[in-house]
Amino acid sequence: MQAQVPYLEEMISLLKQLIATPSLSLAEDKTADLLQKTLEDFGVESVERIKNNVLAKNRYFDENKPTILLNSHHDTVKANKGYTRDPHAADVEGDTLYGLGSNDAGGPLVSLLGTFLHFYGKENLSHNLLFCASAEEETSGKTGIALAKKSFPPIAFGIIGEPTQTDLAIAEKGLIVIDAVANGKAGHAAREEGINAIYIALKDIEWIKNYDFSQVSPTLGKVKMSVTQIEAGYQHNVVPDECKFVIDVRTTDAYNNKKTFEILQANTQSTLKARSLRLNPSSIAATHPIVLAGQKMGKKAYGSVTLSDQSLLDIPSLKCGPGDSARSHTPDEYIKLSEIAEGIKTYIGLLDNLPIQAS
């Protein structure tokens, strides 16, 4: 059964090489070299390298047709101390391939690449394909897909390769990390002096804890806000004049990041500063042809709480791929070879089941 899957053995071999090649986010040049060479060795004529992002178009690319983005990333996080195996050994035991980045997102990446190669030389496709192996996804870096997308042609929609058990994540939460500072006035703790910044912060934290945004996303639910760090005071007998705290905000497609931040600013006394508003929520319509194609194949549609390169793209996109998100960033990360076979079959099926005009 697996031997009938296009490019399966070649993609498993490539994934082993990727695992064996360290590709820590912001230092992925060696895996970019490997991906570029692989595409060229398969006869792909349109390979483009933008920093450590590797792009390619199908042979009969036609500017008059809609373009589908096939994107996944080749960088990894740092191997954590819980590993009992060499994270770069690419060991195979039965149906299981172990190694850093095997699940997140090596399996989805090579499955998308095998899919791209399957369609690469076909004439008369109803759509173009743009393959992009992006860098810096794990750090949301500015020279990852944020840079590569500046060279993209107009994109109708994207398939983002991440481990979803090949189900369809049709919406994804965004992220805002906010540094907040409550300002008071110093004074002696034994006398009625000063304005305690901690008490100002507590009022704001209580509001953050209890506030419900009026609009609720049908796929992602409520915007979620959590205060995750706090710091104040330097001496037991001095009323603190400053209290710093950090707010983790998981946004939904009911509000963009800018609007969410404005609501927080309007309802708190503390000074708020967002580290970035770049990581926006993303979604694709439940009635979009690619979603309907997946549901026709028996795939489940759901909303995802984890971030991907979708957050930096301003196009309709869904997240789909082999592997399980629960394995990502865990010790002794792995993916099953049968999952890679299922990934390639799923991606090909999605594209084969599209209507004549992908839009």
NORWOKA-V868695 format. One record per pair of residues at least 12 apart in sequence whose ideal C-beta (glycine too) atoms are under 7 Angstrom apart, sorted by the first residue. I is the first residue (numbers start at 1). J is the second residue. D is the distance in Angstrom with one decimal. If there is no record, write none. Layout:
BEGIN
i:I j:J d:D
i:I j:J d:D
END
This chain:
BEGIN
i:2 j:338 d:6.9
i:2 j:341 d:4.6
i:5 j:341 d:4.7
i:5 j:344 d:5.2
i:5 j:345 d:5.9
i:6 j:114 d:6.1
i:6 j:118 d:4.4
i:6 j:344 d:6.4
i:7 j:114 d:3.8
i:7 j:117 d:5.3
i:7 j:118 d:6.5
i:7 j:344 d:6.9
i:8 j:114 d:6.8
i:8 j:340 d:6.8
i:8 j:341 d:5.5
i:8 j:344 d:6.3
i:11 j:110 d:4.0
i:11 j:111 d:6.7
i:11 j:113 d:6.4
i:11 j:114 d:4.3
i:11 j:340 d:6.4
i:11 j:344 d:7.0
i:12 j:337 d:6.0
i:12 j:340 d:6.1
i:14 j:38 d:5.8
i:14 j:110 d:5.3
i:15 j:97 d:6.8
i:15 j:102 d:6.7
i:15 j:106 d:5.0
i:15 j:107 d:6.7
i:15 j:110 d:4.7
i:16 j:90 d:4.1
i:17 j:34 d:5.9
i:18 j:31 d:5.6
i:18 j:34 d:6.5
i:18 j:74 d:6.5
i:18 j:101 d:6.6
i:18 j:106 d:5.3
i:19 j:88 d:6.1
i:19 j:90 d:4.1
i:19 j:99 d:3.4
i:19 j:100 d:6.5
i:19 j:101 d:6.1
i:19 j:102 d:5.7
i:19 j:106 d:6.4
i:20 j:88 d:5.2
i:20 j:90 d:5.1
i:21 j:34 d:6.0
i:22 j:88 d:6.4
i:23 j:74 d:5.7
i:23 j:75 d:5.3
i:23 j:76 d:5.4
i:23 j:101 d:6.7
i:24 j:75 d:6.9
i:24 j:76 d:6.2
i:24 j:78 d:6.0
i:25 j:75 d:4.0
i:25 j:76 d:6.8
i:25 j:77 d:6.8
i:25 j:136 d:5.5
i:25 j:138 d:4.0
i:25 j:139 d:4.4
i:25 j:141 d:6.8
i:26 j:136 d:5.9
i:26 j:139 d:5.9
i:26 j:141 d:5.9
i:28 j:52 d:4.5
i:28 j:74 d:5.8
i:28 j:75 d:4.6
i:28 j:135 d:4.6
i:29 j:52 d:5.5
i:31 j:74 d:4.6
i:32 j:49 d:6.8
i:32 j:52 d:4.1
i:32 j:54 d:5.6
i:32 j:74 d:6.9
i:32 j:135 d:6.6
i:35 j:54 d:4.6
i:35 j:74 d:6.3
i:35 j:133 d:4.9
i:36 j:49 d:5.7
i:36 j:54 d:5.1
i:39 j:54 d:7.0
i:39 j:56 d:5.3
i:42 j:117 d:5.7
i:44 j:56 d:5.0
i:44 j:120 d:6.2
i:45 j:59 d:6.6
i:50 j:147 d:6.1
i:50 j:148 d:5.0
i:50 j:151 d:6.0
i:51 j:135 d:6.5
i:51 j:143 d:4.7
i:51 j:147 d:6.1
i:52 j:135 d:3.7
i:53 j:132 d:6.4
i:53 j:133 d:6.9
i:53 j:134 d:5.2
i:53 j:135 d:5.4
i:53 j:144 d:6.6
i:53 j:145 d:6.7
i:53 j:147 d:6.9
i:53 j:148 d:3.9
i:54 j:133 d:4.4
i:55 j:130 d:6.7
i:55 j:131 d:6.8
i:55 j:132 d:5.1
i:55 j:148 d:6.5
i:56 j:116 d:6.9
i:56 j:131 d:4.7
i:57 j:128 d:6.6
i:57 j:130 d:5.7
i:58 j:119 d:6.1
i:58 j:120 d:5.2
i:58 j:125 d:6.9
i:58 j:128 d:5.9
i:58 j:129 d:4.5
i:59 j:120 d:5.7
i:59 j:121 d:5.1
i:60 j:123 d:5.3
i:60 j:125 d:6.9
i:61 j:128 d:4.9
i:62 j:128 d:6.3
i:65 j:126 d:6.9
i:65 j:127 d:5.6
i:65 j:128 d:5.2
i:66 j:127 d:5.2
i:66 j:156 d:3.7
i:66 j:358 d:5.0
i:66 j:359 d:5.8
i:67 j:127 d:6.7
i:67 j:128 d:4.1
i:67 j:130 d:5.5
i:67 j:153 d:5.4
i:67 j:154 d:6.5
i:67 j:155 d:5.4
i:67 j:156 d:5.9
i:68 j:127 d:5.3
i:68 j:128 d:7.0
i:68 j:129 d:5.7
i:68 j:156 d:6.2
i:68 j:157 d:6.3
i:68 j:158 d:7.0
i:68 j:159 d:6.8
i:68 j:358 d:6.1
i:69 j:130 d:5.2
i:69 j:132 d:6.4
i:69 j:155 d:4.9
i:69 j:158 d:3.6
i:70 j:112 d:4.7
i:70 j:115 d:6.7
i:70 j:116 d:5.6
i:70 j:129 d:6.0
i:70 j:130 d:6.9
i:70 j:131 d:4.9
i:70 j:159 d:5.6
i:71 j:132 d:4.5
i:71 j:134 d:6.0
i:71 j:145 d:6.9
i:71 j:158 d:5.9
i:71 j:160 d:5.3
i:71 j:161 d:6.6
i:71 j:309 d:6.0
i:72 j:105 d:4.8
i:72 j:108 d:4.7
i:72 j:109 d:3.9
i:72 j:112 d:5.4
i:72 j:133 d:6.6
i:72 j:160 d:6.8
i:72 j:161 d:3.1
i:72 j:321 d:7.0
i:73 j:105 d:5.4
i:73 j:109 d:6.9
i:73 j:134 d:4.8
i:73 j:135 d:6.9
i:73 j:137 d:3.5
i:73 j:309 d:6.3
i:74 j:109 d:5.9
i:74 j:133 d:5.1
i:74 j:135 d:6.7
i:75 j:135 d:5.4
i:75 j:136 d:5.9
i:75 j:137 d:5.8
i:75 j:138 d:5.3
i:76 j:100 d:5.3
i:76 j:101 d:3.9
i:76 j:138 d:6.6
i:77 j:138 d:5.2
i:77 j:329 d:5.4
i:79 j:100 d:5.1
i:80 j:331 d:6.0
i:82 j:331 d:3.3
i:83 j:331 d:4.8
i:83 j:332 d:6.0
i:84 j:331 d:6.8
i:84 j:332 d:5.9
i:85 j:98 d:5.6
i:85 j:332 d:5.3
i:87 j:99 d:6.1
i:87 j:100 d:3.8
i:88 j:100 d:6.4
i:95 j:336 d:4.9
i:95 j:337 d:5.2
i:95 j:338 d:5.4
i:96 j:334 d:5.1
i:96 j:336 d:5.6
i:97 j:334 d:6.2
i:97 j:335 d:5.6
i:97 j:337 d:6.0
i:98 j:332 d:6.0
i:98 j:334 d:4.6
i:99 j:333 d:6.7
i:100 j:333 d:6.0
i:102 j:333 d:5.5
i:102 j:334 d:5.7
i:102 j:335 d:4.5
i:103 j:163 d:5.3
i:103 j:323 d:4.1
i:103 j:324 d:6.8
i:103 j:327 d:4.5
i:103 j:328 d:5.9
i:103 j:333 d:5.2
i:103 j:334 d:6.4
i:103 j:335 d:4.6
i:104 j:163 d:5.9
i:104 j:328 d:3.7
i:104 j:329 d:6.8
i:105 j:161 d:5.8
i:105 j:162 d:5.5
i:105 j:163 d:6.8
i:105 j:321 d:6.8
i:107 j:163 d:6.7
i:107 j:321 d:6.8
i:107 j:322 d:4.7
i:107 j:323 d:4.6
i:107 j:335 d:4.1
i:107 j:339 d:6.2
i:107 j:340 d:5.3
i:107 j:343 d:6.2
i:108 j:161 d:3.1
i:108 j:162 d:5.7
i:108 j:163 d:6.3
i:108 j:321 d:3.0
i:108 j:322 d:6.0
i:108 j:323 d:6.5
i:108 j:343 d:6.3
i:109 j:133 d:6.1
i:109 j:161 d:5.7
i:110 j:340 d:6.6
i:111 j:161 d:6.7
i:111 j:321 d:6.4
i:111 j:322 d:5.7
i:111 j:340 d:5.7
i:111 j:343 d:3.2
i:111 j:344 d:4.8
i:111 j:347 d:6.0
i:112 j:131 d:6.8
i:112 j:161 d:4.6
i:112 j:347 d:6.1
i:113 j:131 d:6.6
i:114 j:344 d:4.6
i:115 j:344 d:5.8
i:115 j:347 d:4.0
i:115 j:348 d:5.5
i:116 j:129 d:5.8
i:116 j:131 d:4.2
i:118 j:348 d:5.9
i:119 j:351 d:6.7
i:126 j:354 d:6.9
i:126 j:356 d:5.1
i:126 j:357 d:6.1
i:126 j:358 d:6.0
i:127 j:358 d:4.1
i:130 j:152 d:6.5
i:130 j:153 d:6.9
i:132 j:145 d:6.9
i:132 j:148 d:5.9
i:134 j:148 d:6.0
i:134 j:309 d:5.7
i:137 j:308 d:6.8
i:137 j:309 d:5.2
i:140 j:278 d:6.9
i:140 j:279 d:6.1
i:140 j:312 d:6.8
i:145 j:309 d:4.6
i:145 j:312 d:5.5
i:145 j:313 d:7.0
i:146 j:312 d:5.0
i:149 j:313 d:6.4
i:155 j:315 d:4.8
i:156 j:358 d:5.8
i:156 j:359 d:5.7
i:157 j:284 d:6.4
i:157 j:288 d:6.9
i:157 j:290 d:6.2
i:157 j:315 d:6.1
i:157 j:316 d:4.3
i:157 j:317 d:6.0
i:158 j:313 d:6.2
i:158 j:315 d:5.5
i:158 j:317 d:3.7
i:159 j:318 d:6.3
i:159 j:320 d:6.0
i:159 j:347 d:6.9
i:159 j:350 d:7.0
i:160 j:308 d:5.4
i:160 j:309 d:6.0
i:160 j:310 d:5.2
i:160 j:317 d:5.5
i:160 j:318 d:7.0
i:160 j:319 d:4.7
i:161 j:321 d:4.3
i:162 j:308 d:5.1
i:162 j:319 d:4.8
i:162 j:321 d:5.2
i:163 j:321 d:5.5
i:163 j:322 d:6.6
i:163 j:323 d:3.0
i:163 j:324 d:5.5
i:163 j:325 d:5.1
i:163 j:327 d:6.9
i:163 j:328 d:6.4
i:164 j:319 d:5.8
i:164 j:320 d:5.3
i:164 j:321 d:5.6
i:164 j:325 d:6.7
i:165 j:324 d:5.7
i:166 j:299 d:6.5
i:166 j:320 d:6.2
i:166 j:321 d:6.7
i:166 j:322 d:5.8
i:166 j:342 d:5.7
i:166 j:343 d:6.2
i:166 j:346 d:4.4
i:167 j:299 d:5.3
i:167 j:300 d:4.5
i:167 j:302 d:6.4
i:167 j:320 d:7.0
i:168 j:291 d:6.1
i:168 j:294 d:4.6
i:168 j:299 d:5.1
i:168 j:300 d:6.8
i:168 j:301 d:4.6
i:168 j:318 d:5.3
i:168 j:320 d:5.4
i:169 j:302 d:6.1
i:169 j:303 d:6.9
i:169 j:304 d:3.8
i:169 j:318 d:6.2
i:169 j:319 d:3.8
i:169 j:320 d:6.8
i:170 j:219 d:6.1
i:170 j:283 d:6.3
i:170 j:284 d:5.2
i:170 j:286 d:6.2
i:170 j:291 d:5.7
i:170 j:301 d:4.8
i:170 j:318 d:5.2
i:171 j:217 d:6.7
i:171 j:219 d:3.9
i:171 j:220 d:5.1
i:171 j:253 d:5.6
i:171 j:282 d:7.0
i:171 j:283 d:3.9
i:171 j:303 d:4.3
i:171 j:304 d:6.9
i:172 j:281 d:6.4
i:172 j:282 d:5.0
i:172 j:304 d:4.7
i:172 j:307 d:6.9
i:172 j:308 d:6.4
i:172 j:310 d:5.1
i:172 j:311 d:6.9
i:172 j:319 d:6.1
i:173 j:220 d:5.5
i:173 j:250 d:4.6
i:173 j:251 d:6.2
i:173 j:252 d:6.0
i:173 j:281 d:5.6
i:173 j:305 d:5.2
i:174 j:251 d:4.0
i:174 j:257 d:5.6
i:174 j:279 d:5.2
i:174 j:280 d:4.6
i:174 j:281 d:3.8
i:174 j:311 d:5.7
i:175 j:250 d:6.2
i:175 j:279 d:4.4
i:175 j:307 d:5.8
i:176 j:249 d:4.2
i:176 j:251 d:6.3
i:176 j:257 d:5.4
i:176 j:260 d:6.4
i:176 j:261 d:6.0
i:176 j:274 d:5.4
i:176 j:277 d:6.5
i:177 j:246 d:6.7
i:177 j:248 d:6.1
i:177 j:275 d:4.6
i:178 j:246 d:6.9
i:178 j:247 d:4.2
i:178 j:249 d:6.5
i:178 j:264 d:6.9
i:178 j:272 d:5.3
i:178 j:273 d:6.8
i:178 j:274 d:5.3
i:179 j:246 d:6.1
i:179 j:273 d:4.9
i:179 j:275 d:6.7
i:180 j:204 d:6.9
i:180 j:244 d:7.0
i:180 j:245 d:5.0
i:180 j:247 d:6.0
i:180 j:270 d:4.4
i:180 j:271 d:6.9
i:180 j:272 d:5.2
i:181 j:242 d:6.3
i:181 j:244 d:5.4
i:181 j:270 d:5.9
i:181 j:271 d:4.8
i:182 j:197 d:4.6
i:182 j:200 d:4.0
i:182 j:201 d:3.9
i:182 j:204 d:6.6
i:182 j:243 d:4.4
i:182 j:269 d:6.7
i:182 j:270 d:4.3
i:183 j:197 d:6.1
i:183 j:241 d:6.8
i:183 j:242 d:6.0
i:183 j:271 d:6.9
i:184 j:196 d:5.5
i:184 j:197 d:3.4
i:184 j:200 d:5.9
i:184 j:240 d:6.6
i:184 j:241 d:4.9
i:185 j:241 d:5.5
i:186 j:238 d:6.0
i:186 j:239 d:5.9
i:186 j:241 d:4.1
i:187 j:239 d:4.4
i:188 j:237 d:6.6
i:189 j:237 d:4.5
i:189 j:238 d:6.3
i:189 j:239 d:5.6
i:190 j:237 d:6.5
i:193 j:239 d:6.6
i:194 j:239 d:3.5
i:196 j:239 d:5.1
i:196 j:240 d:6.5
i:197 j:232 d:6.1
i:197 j:240 d:5.0
i:197 j:241 d:5.7
i:197 j:242 d:5.1
i:197 j:243 d:4.0
i:198 j:232 d:5.0
i:198 j:240 d:5.9
i:198 j:243 d:4.9
i:200 j:243 d:6.9
i:200 j:269 d:5.5
i:200 j:270 d:6.7
i:201 j:243 d:4.0
i:201 j:245 d:5.8
i:201 j:270 d:6.3
i:203 j:269 d:6.7
i:204 j:268 d:4.3
i:204 j:269 d:5.9
i:204 j:270 d:5.0
i:205 j:227 d:5.1
i:205 j:245 d:6.8
i:207 j:267 d:5.8
i:207 j:268 d:6.4
i:208 j:225 d:5.0
i:208 j:227 d:6.0
i:208 j:247 d:6.3
i:211 j:267 d:7.0
i:213 j:255 d:6.8
i:215 j:254 d:3.9
i:215 j:255 d:6.6
i:216 j:254 d:6.4
i:217 j:252 d:3.9
i:217 j:253 d:5.3
i:217 j:254 d:4.6
i:217 j:303 d:7.0
i:219 j:283 d:6.7
i:219 j:303 d:3.6
i:220 j:252 d:4.1
i:220 j:253 d:6.3
i:220 j:281 d:6.9
i:220 j:303 d:4.1
i:221 j:252 d:7.0
i:223 j:249 d:6.8
i:223 j:250 d:6.8
i:223 j:251 d:5.7
i:223 j:252 d:5.5
i:223 j:255 d:6.6
i:223 j:260 d:6.2
i:224 j:250 d:4.3
i:225 j:247 d:6.1
i:225 j:249 d:5.1
i:226 j:248 d:4.8
i:227 j:245 d:5.5
i:227 j:246 d:7.0
i:227 j:247 d:5.6
i:228 j:246 d:5.4
i:228 j:248 d:5.0
i:229 j:245 d:6.2
i:229 j:246 d:4.0
i:230 j:245 d:4.3
i:231 j:244 d:4.8
i:232 j:244 d:6.9
i:250 j:305 d:6.7
i:251 j:281 d:4.9
i:252 j:281 d:5.3
i:253 j:281 d:4.7
i:253 j:283 d:4.3
i:256 j:280 d:5.8
i:257 j:277 d:4.4
i:257 j:280 d:5.1
i:258 j:277 d:5.7
i:261 j:274 d:5.4
i:261 j:277 d:6.5
i:278 j:312 d:6.4
i:279 j:307 d:6.2
i:279 j:311 d:4.2
i:280 j:311 d:5.6
i:282 j:310 d:4.1
i:282 j:311 d:6.1
i:282 j:313 d:6.8
i:282 j:317 d:6.0
i:284 j:316 d:4.2
i:284 j:317 d:5.9
i:284 j:318 d:4.9
i:285 j:316 d:6.9
i:286 j:301 d:6.4
i:288 j:316 d:6.4
i:289 j:354 d:5.5
i:289 j:355 d:5.4
i:289 j:358 d:6.3
i:289 j:359 d:6.9
i:290 j:318 d:6.3
i:290 j:350 d:6.1
i:290 j:354 d:6.6
i:291 j:318 d:6.6
i:293 j:350 d:5.2
i:293 j:353 d:3.7
i:293 j:354 d:5.5
i:294 j:350 d:5.7
i:296 j:353 d:5.7
i:297 j:349 d:5.3
i:297 j:353 d:6.7
i:304 j:319 d:5.9
i:306 j:325 d:5.9
i:320 j:346 d:6.9
i:321 j:343 d:5.8
i:322 j:335 d:6.6
i:322 j:339 d:3.9
i:322 j:340 d:5.6
i:322 j:342 d:5.7
i:322 j:343 d:3.3
i:323 j:335 d:4.9
i:323 j:339 d:5.9
END
